[in-house]
Amino acid sequence: MENIFWKGYSNDERNSSMIAIQGVIAKYGDIVDVKLFSDISLTMTIEIDEFKIDRLYDELSAIMGMDKFERLDSISKKERTIYLNISFTRATGNLIIEVPSVPG
């Protein structure tokens, strides 16, 4: 079975956008891996039943821009893998995660 590759674009603040996206995905499938690329983009690996894919795409399209996807119109319960790449338009490329100093 072919893997599915989606590309999305978020104009919202990165952290709030990620929370909203995770909430939508949790309704339909499971996020099994996330890779962050500074604050510019991230890639998620999603496992989902095939018959839920079209609804997931529709809900994600409602909260961010998505490249066109040809609907599956499937009733199969086979598990599929979706690789979702999301770019954040407000990114600076300089993600700084401050680590608190630990005494000792």
Order of alpha helices (4+ residues) and beta strands (2+ residues): beta-alpha-beta-beta-alpha-beta-beta
